[in-house]
Amino acid sequence: MKLIYRELFRDIRVRKDVIDKVSKNHYAKLKHWLLKTNSFAGKLYAGTDLIEPVACEEYSAELQVSILGIEPED
């Protein structure tokens, strides 16, 4: 999970793609991780391509980085 967020921060920092593409790639990685680590998720969300996004934007970046234990320097 930490790798997914490291990649997200890296992609944002280096402006690898437009933000919409970065967001879609991040969403796909999270969805893959969820299905891989929580077998029930495949059954729970069967028949749908949409898993409702979590409203991360209401929390500061500093708080999210702290909670996830991410070291931005790395």
DAURNOR-V894120 format. One record per pair of residues at least 6 apart in sequence whose C-alpha atoms are under 8 Angstrom apart, sorted by the first residue. I is the first residue (numbers start at 0). J is the second residue. If there is no record, write none. Layout:
i:I j:J
i:I j:J
This chain:
i:0 j:32
i:1 j:67
i:1 j:69
i:3 j:25
i:3 j:28
i:3 j:29
i:5 j:69
i:5 j:71
i:7 j:21
i:7 j:25
i:8 j:71
i:10 j:16
i:10 j:21
i:11 j:18
i:11 j:21
i:15 j:21
i:30 j:50
i:33 j:40
i:34 j:40
i:34 j:41
i:44 j:50
i:64 j:70
i:64 j:71
